């Protein structure tokens, strides 16, 4: 991590600690509400893994075409991260959260008319609106958690808060498994052999299965937005870097450690989204006779491991430097992805499921390392790091294209590359390459 700045006097240190204590003391309810956001965007993110399989059935899509679900979703993250950062700088964390929840709810409600019209493009637009809202939420919630206490505990706090994200991910896949997947696993040839009326009814039922789950999600999200709107948030004080530095984007973007963090986040998110998006497809394609519901169970197991990894990672960071843990987990995952390529079938599937445990600490640790030492520039840096989530939009369809040309197992070469980039970032930070610039 970055080096320490000039030593503080005892009085200054006490003042700083008192300020942090005040923020934490007056922000218990807001913190609980913010942690609930980590759960909610986990629901949205991993329902996409269900939608990829569902839309593939409902619209007879190729792997590449179904991968556009993630492209539409993460493009929303990319385009709205910067506006989210600017709004947050002007009006604070709370405003960013409320706007994000409003957009999230609106996108969820759009699933109803999209299903009624049975238009794939409309579904993609609804996902884009949801993701634009999540961009505001992540840009606000992640840095908000890092400033609620001493800087040296930022990585551990964010990992703990992010531990509630996989609970939402598990809930999202469970919603898909029980309320969206029908269990009707017809091959394309069987569907085309149906009578026209039966085929139309099948497609309609597969499309409308998403309506009620998303309407319920929309109602919950809007209710939470109203609750947060009525809740008083503490002012999270941060060290200011000076008005001239705050106003200069090129000074922010010129920081090599942040630039590497953005690259690591881009490739990590692409790897994470790709592994989960195609895990169901991998199970069905490499283990004959696997149904979509059984494959969804494998994804749920994967997410349980991800959740356990978050809590284990937060605990390990008390005795192991976060950056060293990040490097070790990235190295393990690169090897596991290689196993999934070389051994398609049950061994490869087991490797893909295990990857989730070691992915657990990556996003929050890269995020915290990227904004470390940036003071007031932290908010702008957060928006840039959230923009890096566009890796999910770029790398997921790339995996789909590779799957179509070389086989589903070879698509895992994309996440293997992503984990290698994360490993390189972690090793550079561990060696203190940017210590002087970041202090």
MIZA-48653 format. One record per residue (C-alpha): residue in three letters; z, y, x. Coordinates in steps of 0.02 Angstrom, whole numbers, always signed. Layout:
+-----+--------+--------+--------+
:  aa :      z :      y :      x :
+-----+--------+--------+--------+
: ALA :      Z :      Y :      X :
...
+-----+--------+--------+--------+
***
This chain:
+-----+--------+--------+--------+
:  aa :      z :      y :      x :
+-----+--------+--------+--------+
: UNK :     +0 :     +0 :     +0 :
: UNK :    -11 :   +182 :    +49 :
: UNK :   +109 :   +253 :   +176 :
: UNK :   +256 :   +364 :   +138 :
: UNK :   +241 :   +553 :   +140 :
: UNK :   +362 :   +675 :   +222 :
: UNK :   +545 :   +623 :   +207 :
: UNK :   +637 :   +699 :    +59 :
: UNK :   +804 :   +785 :    +72 :
: UNK :   +950 :   +699 :    -12 :
: UNK :   +957 :   +833 :   -148 :
: UNK :   +770 :   +818 :   -185 :
: UNK :   +783 :   +629 :   -196 :
: UNK :   +929 :   +641 :   -318 :
: UNK :   +833 :   +766 :   -424 :
: UNK :   +683 :   +652 :   -428 :
: UNK :   +788 :   +500 :   -477 :
: UNK :   +874 :   +600 :   -613 :
: UNK :   +705 :   +652 :   -681 :
: UNK :   +645 :   +471 :   -686 :
: UNK :   +808 :   +417 :   -770 :
: UNK :   +785 :   +551 :   -902 :
: UNK :   +606 :   +495 :   -939 :
: UNK :   +659 :   +314 :   -957 :
: UNK :   +814 :   +356 :  -1062 :
: UNK :   +719 :   +465 :  -1184 :
: UNK :   +566 :   +353 :  -1191 :
: UNK :   +629 :   +182 :  -1247 :
: UNK :   +541 :   +184 :  -1417 :
: UNK :   +380 :   +260 :  -1347 :
: UNK :   +381 :   +129 :  -1209 :
: UNK :   +400 :    -11 :  -1336 :
: UNK :   +256 :    +61 :  -1437 :
: UNK :   +148 :    +79 :  -1281 :
: UNK :   +183 :   -101 :  -1228 :
: UNK :   +123 :   -156 :  -1401 :
: UNK :    -45 :    -78 :  -1357 :
: UNK :    -64 :   -204 :  -1215 :
: UNK :    -48 :   -340 :  -1348 :
: UNK :   -175 :   -259 :  -1464 :
: UNK :   -312 :   -236 :  -1338 :
: UNK :   -285 :   -416 :  -1283 :
: UNK :   -326 :   -468 :  -1462 :
: UNK :   -488 :   -367 :  -1460 :
: UNK :   -542 :   -422 :  -1287 :
: UNK :   -525 :   -608 :  -1316 :
: UNK :   -591 :   -611 :  -1492 :
: UNK :   -755 :   -570 :  -1403 :
: UNK :   -750 :   -743 :  -1323 :
: UNK :   -748 :   -815 :  -1499 :
: UNK :   -883 :   -696 :  -1559 :
: UNK :  -1002 :   -750 :  -1420 :
: UNK :   -997 :   -929 :  -1485 :
: UNK :   -996 :   -875 :  -1668 :
: UNK :  -1145 :   -758 :  -1653 :
: UNK :  -1239 :   -889 :  -1552 :
: UNK :  -1227 :  -1000 :  -1706 :
: UNK :  -1253 :   -865 :  -1839 :
: UNK :  -1404 :   -784 :  -1756 :
: UNK :  -1475 :   -927 :  -1648 :
: UNK :  -1451 :   -831 :  -1486 :
: UNK :  -1481 :   -881 :  -1305 :
: UNK :  -1338 :   -872 :  -1180 :
: UNK :  -1408 :   -707 :  -1116 :
: UNK :  -1421 :   -632 :  -1292 :
: UNK :  -1246 :   -687 :  -1341 :
: UNK :  -1182 :   -610 :  -1178 :
: UNK :  -1236 :   -441 :  -1247 :
: UNK :  -1075 :   -445 :  -1349 :
: UNK :   -983 :   -404 :  -1188 :
: UNK :  -1116 :   -279 :  -1135 :
: UNK :  -1094 :   -177 :  -1294 :
: UNK :   -906 :   -191 :  -1281 :
: UNK :   -884 :   -141 :  -1100 :
: UNK :  -1017 :     -6 :  -1109 :
: UNK :   -898 :    +81 :  -1231 :
: UNK :   -762 :    +72 :  -1099 :
: UNK :   -878 :   +147 :   -969 :
: UNK :   -944 :   +292 :  -1073 :
: UNK :   -777 :   +347 :  -1147 :
: UNK :   -661 :   +327 :   -997 :
: UNK :   -703 :   +499 :   -929 :
: UNK :   -682 :   +591 :  -1096 :
: UNK :   -518 :   +496 :  -1116 :
: UNK :   -457 :   +557 :   -946 :
: UNK :   -504 :   +737 :   -985 :
: UNK :   -420 :   +732 :  -1156 :
: UNK :   -264 :   +656 :  -1080 :
: UNK :   -254 :   +791 :   -946 :
: UNK :   -269 :   +925 :  -1080 :
: UNK :   -159 :   +855 :  -1218 :
: UNK :    -55 :   +716 :  -1138 :
: UNK :    -36 :   +528 :  -1149 :
: UNK :     +9 :   +525 :  -1334 :
: UNK :   -152 :   +611 :  -1389 :
: UNK :   -256 :   +486 :  -1291 :
: UNK :   -165 :   +341 :  -1373 :
: UNK :   -184 :   +407 :  -1551 :
: UNK :   -370 :   +443 :  -1530 :
: UNK :   -393 :   +270 :  -1454 :
: UNK :   -307 :   +183 :  -1599 :
: UNK :   -409 :   +282 :  -1726 :
: UNK :   -572 :   +226 :  -1644 :
: UNK :   -510 :    +47 :  -1628 :
: UNK :   -469 :    +41 :  -1814 :
: UNK :   -635 :   +119 :  -1863 :
: UNK :   -732 :     -9 :  -1762 :
: UNK :   -634 :   -153 :  -1839 :
: UNK :   -675 :    -90 :  -2016 :
: UNK :   -860 :    -81 :  -1970 :
: UNK :   -863 :   -271 :  -1956 :
: UNK :   -859 :   -283 :  -2146 :
: UNK :  -1027 :   -196 :  -2179 :
: UNK :  -1102 :   -274 :  -2021 :
: UNK :  -1063 :   -448 :  -2089 :
: UNK :  -1126 :   -403 :  -2263 :
: UNK :  -1292 :   -344 :  -2190 :
: UNK :  -1296 :   -490 :  -2065 :
: UNK :  -1363 :   -379 :  -1928 :
: UNK :  -1324 :   -422 :  -1747 :
: UNK :  -1358 :   -245 :  -1689 :
: UNK :  -1231 :   -177 :  -1814 :
: UNK :  -1100 :   -297 :  -1745 :
: UNK :  -1136 :   -237 :  -1570 :
: UNK :  -1114 :    -56 :  -1627 :
: UNK :   -946 :   -100 :  -1708 :
: UNK :   -890 :   -180 :  -1545 :
: UNK :   -947 :    -24 :  -1451 :
: UNK :   -835 :    +84 :  -1563 :
: UNK :   -686 :    -32 :  -1538 :
: UNK :   -711 :    -27 :  -1350 :
: UNK :   -723 :   +163 :  -1348 :
: UNK :   -551 :   +165 :  -1427 :
: UNK :   -483 :    +39 :  -1303 :
: UNK :   -549 :   +148 :  -1163 :
: UNK :   -434 :   +288 :  -1224 :
: UNK :   -289 :   +166 :  -1240 :
: UNK :   -306 :    +92 :  -1066 :
: UNK :   -337 :   +261 :   -984 :
: UNK :   -175 :   +324 :  -1064 :
: UNK :    -59 :   +174 :  -1065 :
: UNK :    -83 :   +109 :   -888 :
: UNK :    -39 :   +270 :   -794 :
: UNK :    +97 :   +310 :   -922 :
: UNK :   +188 :   +150 :   -875 :
: UNK :   +169 :   +184 :   -688 :
: UNK :   +256 :   +354 :   -699 :
: UNK :   +405 :   +292 :   -801 :
: UNK :   +510 :   +262 :   -646 :
: UNK :   +508 :   +270 :   -456 :
: UNK :   +335 :   +253 :   -375 :
: UNK :   +386 :   +103 :   -269 :
: UNK :   +408 :     -1 :   -428 :
: UNK :   +244 :    +50 :   -510 :
: UNK :   +150 :   -113 :   -475 :
: UNK :   +294 :   -218 :   -540 :
: UNK :   +317 :   -112 :   -698 :
: UNK :   +132 :   -117 :   -739 :
: UNK :   +124 :   -305 :   -710 :
: UNK :   +272 :   -328 :   -828 :
: UNK :   +192 :   -220 :   -963 :
: UNK :    +25 :   -308 :   -938 :
: UNK :   +115 :   -474 :   -964 :
: UNK :   +109 :   -436 :  -1151 :
: UNK :    -80 :   -422 :  -1143 :
: UNK :   -111 :   -611 :  -1134 :
: UNK :     +2 :   -634 :  -1286 :
: UNK :   -127 :   -532 :  -1379 :
: UNK :   -266 :   -630 :  -1296 :
: UNK :   -191 :   -794 :  -1357 :
: UNK :   -172 :   -719 :  -1531 :
: UNK :   -354 :   -662 :  -1529 :
: UNK :   -421 :   -835 :  -1484 :
: UNK :   -303 :   -916 :  -1611 :
: UNK :   -369 :   -799 :  -1746 :
: UNK :   -545 :   -850 :  -1700 :
: UNK :   -505 :  -1035 :  -1692 :
: UNK :   -419 :  -1044 :  -1862 :
: UNK :   -500 :   -904 :  -1963 :
: UNK :   -675 :   -881 :  -1891 :
: UNK :   -735 :  -1049 :  -1821 :
: UNK :   -788 :  -1157 :  -1967 :
: UNK :   -793 :  -1323 :  -1874 :
: UNK :   -975 :  -1345 :  -1927 :
: UNK :  -1056 :  -1388 :  -1760 :
: UNK :  -1238 :  -1414 :  -1806 :
: UNK :  -1371 :  -1422 :  -1673 :
: UNK :  -1518 :  -1302 :  -1683 :
: UNK :  -1630 :  -1446 :  -1739 :
: UNK :  -1508 :  -1493 :  -1879 :
: UNK :  -1501 :  -1314 :  -1941 :
: UNK :  -1690 :  -1299 :  -1943 :
: UNK :  -1705 :  -1462 :  -2041 :
: UNK :  -1599 :  -1391 :  -2183 :
: UNK :  -1675 :  -1330 :  -2345 :
: UNK :  -1707 :  -1141 :  -2340 :
: UNK :  -1567 :  -1104 :  -2464 :
: UNK :  -1441 :  -1212 :  -2370 :
: UNK :  -1490 :  -1134 :  -2203 :
: UNK :  -1471 :   -958 :  -2273 :
: UNK :  -1300 :  -1002 :  -2345 :
: UNK :  -1246 :  -1074 :  -2177 :
: UNK :  -1297 :   -918 :  -2082 :
: UNK :  -1213 :   -806 :  -2211 :
: UNK :  -1049 :   -901 :  -2204 :
: UNK :  -1046 :   -896 :  -2014 :
: UNK :  -1076 :   -707 :  -2016 :
: UNK :   -949 :   -661 :  -2151 :
: UNK :   -812 :   -767 :  -2071 :
: UNK :   -769 :   -617 :  -1962 :
: UNK :   -742 :   -494 :  -2104 :
: UNK :   -561 :   -520 :  -2158 :
: UNK :   -487 :   -547 :  -1984 :
: UNK :   -557 :   -382 :  -1926 :
: UNK :   -506 :   -288 :  -2084 :
: UNK :   -326 :   -348 :  -2060 :
: UNK :   -332 :   -295 :  -1877 :
: UNK :   -398 :   -124 :  -1929 :
: UNK :   -254 :    -97 :  -2051 :
: UNK :   -123 :   -144 :  -1919 :
: UNK :   -201 :    -30 :  -1789 :
: UNK :   -209 :   +122 :  -1904 :
: UNK :    -28 :    +93 :  -1958 :
: UNK :    +25 :    +92 :  -1774 :
: UNK :    -73 :   +253 :  -1744 :
: UNK :    +24 :   +339 :  -1882 :
: UNK :   +189 :   +275 :  -1813 :
: UNK :   +149 :   +340 :  -1639 :
: UNK :    +91 :   +506 :  -1711 :
: UNK :   +265 :   +528 :  -1787 :
: UNK :   +358 :   +473 :  -1628 :
: UNK :   +411 :   +599 :  -1497 :
: UNK :   +351 :   +553 :  -1323 :
: UNK :   +443 :   +606 :  -1164 :
: UNK :   +356 :   +719 :  -1039 :
: UNK :   +315 :   +608 :   -890 :
: UNK :   +333 :   +722 :   -739 :
: UNK :   +223 :   +688 :   -589 :
: UNK :   +201 :   +763 :   -419 :
: UNK :    +63 :   +892 :   -428 :
: UNK :    -70 :   +899 :   -296 :
: UNK :   -117 :  +1081 :   -319 :
: UNK :   -239 :  +1163 :   -440 :
: UNK :   -386 :  +1167 :   -320 :
: UNK :   -374 :   +980 :   -284 :
: UNK :   -351 :   +940 :   -468 :
: UNK :   -512 :  +1029 :   -512 :
: UNK :   -621 :   +945 :   -381 :
: UNK :   -690 :   +779 :   -433 :
: UNK :   -776 :   +752 :   -268 :
: UNK :   -609 :   +756 :   -177 :
: UNK :   -548 :   +619 :   -293 :
: UNK :   -704 :   +513 :   -279 :
: UNK :   -712 :   +540 :    -92 :
: UNK :   -553 :   +440 :    -65 :
: UNK :   -609 :   +273 :     +8 :
: UNK :   -459 :   +175 :    -56 :
: UNK :   -493 :   +229 :   -235 :
: UNK :   -679 :   +193 :   -213 :
: UNK :   -638 :    +16 :   -154 :
: UNK :   -516 :     -5 :   -298 :
: UNK :   -655 :    +43 :   -420 :
: UNK :   -771 :    -86 :   -340 :
: UNK :   -635 :   -219 :   -344 :
: UNK :   -597 :   -180 :   -527 :
: UNK :   -783 :   -187 :   -571 :
: UNK :   -804 :   -360 :   -495 :
: UNK :   -635 :   -423 :   -555 :
: UNK :   -665 :   -375 :   -737 :
: UNK :   -839 :   -449 :   -729 :
: UNK :   -764 :   -610 :   -661 :
: UNK :   -625 :   -617 :   -790 :
: UNK :   -736 :   -578 :   -938 :
: UNK :   -868 :   -699 :   -877 :
: UNK :   -749 :   -845 :   -852 :
: UNK :   -673 :   -824 :  -1025 :
: UNK :   -837 :   -784 :  -1111 :
: UNK :   -921 :   -943 :  -1049 :
: UNK :   -772 :  -1062 :  -1042 :
: UNK :   -811 :  -1126 :  -1217 :
: UNK :   -995 :  -1142 :  -1172 :
: UNK :   -949 :  -1230 :  -1007 :
: UNK :   -839 :  -1357 :  -1098 :
: UNK :   -973 :  -1395 :  -1228 :
: UNK :  -1113 :  -1400 :  -1099 :
: UNK :  -1030 :  -1509 :   -967 :
: UNK :   -923 :  -1625 :  -1074 :
: UNK :  -1030 :  -1704 :  -1211 :
: UNK :   -954 :  -1710 :  -1385 :
: UNK :   -838 :  -1559 :  -1362 :
: UNK :   -826 :  -1460 :  -1525 :
: UNK :   -807 :  -1271 :  -1531 :
: UNK :   -629 :  -1287 :  -1595 :
: UNK :   -580 :  -1406 :  -1455 :
: UNK :   -662 :  -1289 :  -1329 :
: UNK :   -563 :  -1145 :  -1405 :
: UNK :   -404 :  -1245 :  -1372 :
: UNK :   -453 :  -1251 :  -1187 :
: UNK :   -472 :  -1062 :  -1191 :
: UNK :   -301 :  -1043 :  -1271 :
: UNK :   -226 :  -1152 :  -1133 :
: UNK :   -312 :  -1042 :  -1006 :
: UNK :   -235 :   -887 :  -1084 :
: UNK :    -62 :   -965 :  -1088 :
: UNK :    -78 :   -992 :   -901 :
: UNK :   -135 :   -812 :   -884 :
: UNK :    +21 :   -753 :   -975 :
: UNK :   +135 :   -862 :   -870 :
: UNK :    +49 :   -795 :   -714 :
: UNK :    +87 :   -616 :   -769 :
: UNK :   +273 :   -650 :   -784 :
: UNK :   +275 :   -756 :   -625 :
: UNK :   +180 :   -621 :   -532 :
: UNK :   +300 :   -485 :   -587 :
: UNK :   +442 :   -592 :   -522 :
: UNK :   +357 :   -637 :   -358 :
: UNK :   +325 :   -453 :   -322 :
: UNK :   +512 :   -431 :   -295 :
: UNK :   +498 :   -536 :   -137 :
: UNK :   +312 :   -526 :    -91 :
: UNK :   +213 :   -366 :    -65 :
: UNK :    +96 :   -346 :   -216 :
: UNK :    -57 :   -326 :   -106 :
: UNK :    -21 :   -489 :    -15 :
: UNK :     +1 :   -580 :   -180 :
: UNK :   -164 :   -506 :   -239 :
: UNK :   -252 :   -570 :    -82 :
: UNK :   -181 :   -745 :   -100 :
: UNK :   -226 :   -760 :   -284 :
: UNK :   -403 :   -695 :   -253 :
: UNK :   -432 :   -823 :   -115 :
: UNK :   -371 :   -966 :   -227 :
: UNK :   -486 :   -911 :   -368 :
: UNK :   -640 :   -901 :   -258 :
: UNK :   -607 :  -1084 :   -211 :
: UNK :   -578 :  -1136 :   -392 :
: UNK :   -741 :  -1053 :   -447 :
: UNK :   -830 :  -1152 :   -310 :
: UNK :   -755 :  -1312 :   -381 :
: UNK :   -820 :  -1267 :   -555 :
: UNK :   -995 :  -1249 :   -480 :
: UNK :   -990 :  -1409 :   -378 :
: UNK :   -902 :  -1522 :   -505 :
: UNK :   -965 :  -1486 :   -682 :
: UNK :   -866 :  -1585 :   -811 :
: UNK :   -681 :  -1613 :   -827 :
: UNK :   -640 :  -1568 :   -646 :
: UNK :   -739 :  -1407 :   -656 :
: UNK :   -662 :  -1364 :   -825 :
: UNK :   -487 :  -1392 :   -755 :
: UNK :   -530 :  -1273 :   -612 :
: UNK :   -591 :  -1140 :   -735 :
: UNK :   -433 :  -1156 :   -837 :
: UNK :   -325 :  -1141 :   -680 :
: UNK :   -418 :   -982 :   -627 :
: UNK :   -330 :   -888 :   -767 :
: UNK :   -158 :   -910 :   -690 :
: UNK :   -215 :   -828 :   -529 :
: UNK :   -314 :   -690 :   -616 :
: UNK :   -153 :   -633 :   -698 :
: UNK :    -96 :   -504 :   -571 :
: UNK :   -266 :   -436 :   -524 :
: UNK :   -305 :   -299 :   -649 :
: UNK :   -136 :   -210 :   -648 :
: UNK :   -113 :   -229 :   -460 :
: UNK :   -285 :   -160 :   -419 :
: UNK :   -253 :    -19 :   -541 :
: UNK :    -83 :    +27 :   -469 :
: UNK :   -146 :    +16 :   -289 :
: UNK :   -295 :   +124 :   -334 :
: UNK :   -192 :   +268 :   -408 :
: UNK :    -53 :   +257 :   -280 :
: UNK :    -11 :   +422 :   -197 :
: UNK :   -131 :   +527 :   -301 :
: UNK :     -2 :   +633 :   -393 :
: UNK :    -79 :   +734 :   -535 :
: UNK :   -249 :   +661 :   -489 :
: UNK :   -179 :   +497 :   -556 :
: UNK :   -245 :   +535 :   -730 :
: UNK :   -422 :   +567 :   -671 :
: UNK :   -414 :   +415 :   -557 :
: UNK :   -358 :   +310 :   -706 :
: UNK :   -513 :   +359 :   -803 :
: UNK :   -625 :   +312 :   -656 :
: UNK :   -538 :   +142 :   -641 :
: UNK :   -559 :   +112 :   -826 :
: UNK :   -744 :   +154 :   -808 :
: UNK :   -753 :    +10 :   -684 :
: UNK :   -723 :   -107 :   -830 :
: UNK :   -911 :    -91 :   -857 :
: UNK :   -918 :   -240 :   -738 :
: UNK :   -891 :   -345 :   -894 :
: UNK :  -1050 :   -272 :   -970 :
: UNK :  -1155 :   -302 :   -814 :
: UNK :  -1095 :   -469 :   -746 :
: UNK :  -1075 :   -566 :   -910 :
: UNK :  -1259 :   -560 :   -960 :
: UNK :  -1302 :   -595 :   -777 :
: UNK :  -1202 :   -755 :   -796 :
: UNK :  -1297 :   -793 :   -956 :
: UNK :  -1463 :   -771 :   -868 :
: UNK :  -1406 :   -883 :   -724 :
: UNK :  -1344 :  -1012 :   -848 :
: UNK :  -1513 :  -1016 :   -933 :
: UNK :  -1609 :  -1037 :   -771 :
: UNK :  -1495 :  -1148 :   -665 :
: UNK :  -1362 :  -1221 :   -780 :
: UNK :  -1194 :  -1164 :   -848 :
: UNK :  -1099 :  -1223 :   -693 :
: UNK :  -1203 :  -1112 :   -577 :
: UNK :  -1160 :   -959 :   -682 :
: UNK :   -987 :   -970 :   -603 :
: UNK :  -1062 :   -907 :   -440 :
: UNK :  -1046 :   -732 :   -516 :
: UNK :   -855 :   -736 :   -537 :
: UNK :   -839 :   -822 :   -367 :
: UNK :   -922 :   -669 :   -291 :
: UNK :   -808 :   -555 :   -390 :
: UNK :   -651 :   -637 :   -324 :
: UNK :   -719 :   -621 :   -147 :
: UNK :   -734 :   -432 :   -170 :
: UNK :   -555 :   -423 :   -235 :
: UNK :   -498 :   -521 :    -82 :
: UNK :   -588 :   -398 :    +34 :
: UNK :   -504 :   -249 :    -53 :
: UNK :   -332 :   -328 :    -40 :
: UNK :   -352 :   -368 :   +144 :
: UNK :   -408 :   -190 :   +184 :
: UNK :   -259 :   -115 :    +91 :
: UNK :   -139 :   -238 :   +175 :
: UNK :   -201 :   -185 :   +346 :
: UNK :   -167 :     -2 :   +306 :
: UNK :   -348 :    +54 :   +334 :
: UNK :   -326 :   +205 :   +219 :
: UNK :   -143 :   +242 :   +252 :
: UNK :   -172 :   +415 :   +322 :
: UNK :   -294 :   +473 :   +191 :
: UNK :   -188 :   +411 :    +46 :
: UNK :    -21 :   +484 :   +101 :
+-----+--------+--------+--------+
***
